[in-house]
Amino acid sequence: MNKVKVVILGKDYTLQTEEAPNYVYNLARQLEAQIKSNMDKGASQYTAAIMAALSAMDDLNHMKMQLDTNADKTKDYVDDAGRARIERDAAIKEIESLRSKIAQLENTIKLKKLGESI
């Protein structure tokens, strides 16, 4: 567990996290930038922080929805691949069966021709 000290809008925060310190520093810088951007638009520091939090939650929810969509698509692709594999296996068996029938018919023709020539 890492203790990481970050400064956001001049206030020190000490966080305990399993994340790498540089990762946490980058998060703090991004958060501070978002809050400052909201403050530049006239929001108070508190309102700007709430807006940044809502924006982060919105981003997270969109990412989760995208992840769910990708998981569903992946499942569909895997299911399609499984069906295609079954169809391929059935086609291979059918080809083998037809090749066997062709060989039998060719042998029958050869026997008829041989019988006719005798």
Stockholm file with secondary structure:
# STOCKHOLM 1.0

chainA/1-118         MNKVKVVILGKDYTLQTEEAPNYVYNLARQLEAQIKSNMDKGASQYTAAIMAALSAMDDLNHMKMQLDTNADKTKDYVDDAGRARIERDAAIKEIESLRSKIAQLENTIKLKKLGESI
#=GR chainA/1-118 SS CEEEEEEETTEEEEEEESSCHHHHHHHHHHHHHHHHHHHHTTCCHHHHHHHHHHHHHHHHHHHHHHHHHHHHHHHHHHHHHHHHHHHHHHHHHHHHHHHHHHHHHHHHHHHHHHHHHC
#=GC SS_cons         CEEEEEEETTEEEEEEESSCHHHHHHHHHHHHHHHHHHHHTTCCHHHHHHHHHHHHHHHHHHHHHHHHHHHHHHHHHHHHHHHHHHHHHHHHHHHHHHHHHHHHHHHHHHHHHHHHHC
//
